[in-house]
Amino acid sequence: MSGTFARAWRGAGLAAWLALASLPTLGTGPLAAQERLAQSSSARIVAFLNEPREPEFGEVFDLEVQVRVAPDVVAFLSDTMTDAASSVSAGPGTWTVTVGAADSLDVRATYPVMAFLPGGVELPFVELWTRPLRPGESATVRPSSELPDADRNAPDVEHAQLYLGGIFVMPPSEMIGDDAMLEPRPPADVLGGERSAWLVAALLLLAVAGGTVAWVVLAGRSARAGSPPPLELSPREEALRELDRIRELGWHTNGRVADFYRATTDVLRYYAERREPSRWRTALTSSELLDRLREHGGTEIEPLDATVWTAECVKFGGRRPDPGTAQADWSLVRDWIETDGPGT
């Protein structure tokens, strides 16, 4: 590791580490540069080692823990470490067991760990349950997943949290390069000497795509301009088409009978307005509408009287005709428009 930044980081990290080491041992997990343990009466931490010695921020590293277990108990070792404030378990651990001094058991466990805070970081801790040997048993170490939850609170089961202390975690390697990496550089022009080939290619592709879209739009407009205009429907044809569309919506059969009547009578209003725009307006009341139709002459409007007033009762009086009645009223409006006067 080299550079002014690395030296400054180590200095700041050392100061933080000394502050952590000066804290008293707490039951919830001490922070210290040396080993501080919450021991069990049947097991203790012998040593621990992390590899690499100074892991980087966000790097998964191996933490090897050596635990010595008394020869007269069955021990249950946690499958994963318990997370600390700034470091977490990165997966289940593995371990081997050998016979130690005075028939004790030496457990060498390796856990993957990740720290997410640079500087002095408290390590996760190991959980251990022990209970006396039962008839026919011999001292052994098992994974904690084999200990039933109901047995964990038994009077003869001891639960311990074995604290390891802390380590020093380096910032990401991208931040610890040569000093030149941290020197400010003058701003470059938009496409300066350090232009990105991918950016240039993307801009060219965007320009080509934009030109293609513009050409397609302009070509479509030219084609439409050279084609004959669509034939305009007569007021009668337009009204009949709209009435057929309203019937196909099926509002009179799916509970929207008020919308069905409103749309049907609106077609009648628009039909009358399109025939003589100077005399009509769509805001006419039902009475005014019927009076204007009488003045207009043409086909007798008596069949429409009942239909228009039924529509008023449906829209404002809460009346709800059955689908057959609504279909019959719609047919009266359509038949009247279809036979009203000469080809309008």
TAPE-V48059 format. One record per residue. RES is the residue in one small letter. OMEGA is omega in whole degrees, -180 to 180 (* if undefined). Layout:
RES;OMEGA + RES;OMEGA
This chain:
m;-177 + s;174 + g;-180 + t;-178 + f;-179 + a;-180 + r;179 + a;180 + w;179 + r;180 + g;179 + a;179 + g;179 + l;179 + a;178 + a;-179 + w;179 + l;178 + a;178 + l;-178 + a;-178 + s;-180 + l;176 + p;178 + t;-178 + l;-180 + g;-178 + t;177 + g;-178 + p;173 + l;-178 + a;176 + a;176 + q;-176 + e;174 + r;-167 + l;167 + a;-169 + q;171 + s;178 + s;-178 + s;-178 + a;177 + r;175 + i;176 + v;-179 + a;171 + f;-177 + l;176 + n;-179 + e;4 + p;-176 + r;178 + e;-179 + p;179 + e;173 + f;178 + g;-180 + e;175 + v;-179 + f;-180 + d;176 + l;-179 + e;-177 + v;176 + q;-178 + v;176 + r;-175 + v;180 + a;-175 + p;-176 + d;-178 + v;166 + v;-177 + a;176 + f;-175 + l;-178 + s;-180 + d;177 + t;177 + m;178 + t;-172 + d;172 + a;-174 + a;-173 + s;177 + s;-174 + v;172 + s;180 + a;179 + g;179 + p;180 + g;175 + t;179 + w;173 + t;-178 + v;175 + t;179 + v;-180 + g;-178 + a;177 + a;178 + d;175 + s;179 + l;176 + d;-180 + v;176 + r;-175 + a;177 + t;-179 + y;171 + p;-175 + v;175 + m;177 + a;-179 + f;174 + l;179 + p;-178 + g;178 + g;-173 + v;175 + e;180 + l;171 + p;-179 + f;-178 + v;176 + e;-176 + l;174 + w;177 + t;175 + r;-179 + p;177 + l;175 + r;-177 + p;178 + g;-180 + e;171 + s;-177 + a;-179 + t;177 + v;-179 + r;174 + p;-177 + s;179 + s;178 + e;179 + l;-179 + p;180 + d;-178 + a;-178 + d;-175 + r;179 + n;179 + a;-177 + p;-177 + d;178 + v;179 + e;180 + h;180 + a;173 + q;-174 + l;-178 + y;-177 + l;-176 + g;-176 + g;177 + i;176 + f;-179 + v;-179 + m;173 + p;-180 + p;-177 + s;179 + e;-178 + m;-173 + i;-178 + g;179 + d;-180 + d;-178 + a;-179 + m;-176 + l;-179 + e;179 + p;178 + r;179 + p;180 + p;178 + a;175 + d;-172 + v;178 + l;-177 + g;-176 + g;-179 + e;179 + r;178 + s;178 + a;179 + w;179 + l;179 + v;180 + a;180 + a;179 + l;178 + l;179 + l;178 + l;179 + a;179 + v;-180 + a;178 + g;178 + g;179 + t;179 + v;180 + a;180 + w;-180 + v;-179 + v;-179 + l;179 + a;178 + g;178 + r;180 + s;-180 + a;179 + r;-180 + a;-179 + g;-180 + s;-179 + p;-180 + p;179 + p;179 + l;180 + e;180 + l;175 + s;178 + p;-179 + r;-179 + e;180 + e;-180 + a;-180 + l;179 + r;179 + e;178 + l;178 + d;178 + r;180 + i;179 + r;-180 + e;178 + l;176 + g;-178 + w;-177 + h;180 + t;-177 + n;175 + g;-179 + r;-176 + v;178 + a;177 + d;180 + f;180 + y;-179 + r;-179 + a;-179 + t;-180 + t;176 + d;177 + v;179 + l;179 + r;-178 + y;178 + y;179 + a;-179 + e;-178 + r;178 + r;-179 + e;-175 + p;-176 + s;-175 + r;-171 + w;170 + r;-173 + t;-180 + a;180 + l;172 + t;-180 + s;179 + s;179 + e;180 + l;-179 + l;179 + d;180 + r;179 + l;177 + r;180 + e;-178 + h;-178 + g;-179 + g;-177 + t;178 + e;-177 + i;-178 + e;178 + p;-179 + l;-175 + d;-176 + a;-178 + t;-179 + v;-179 + w;174 + t;178 + a;178 + e;-179 + c;179 + v;-175 + k;-173 + f;-177 + g;178 + g;179 + r;-178 + r;178 + p;178 + d;-178 + p;-180 + g;178 + t;180 + a;178 + q;180 + a;178 + d;178 + w;-179 + s;178 + l;180 + v;-177 + r;-179 + d;-179 + w;180 + i;-177 + e;-177 + t;-176 + d;171 + g;180 + p;-175 + g;178 + t;*
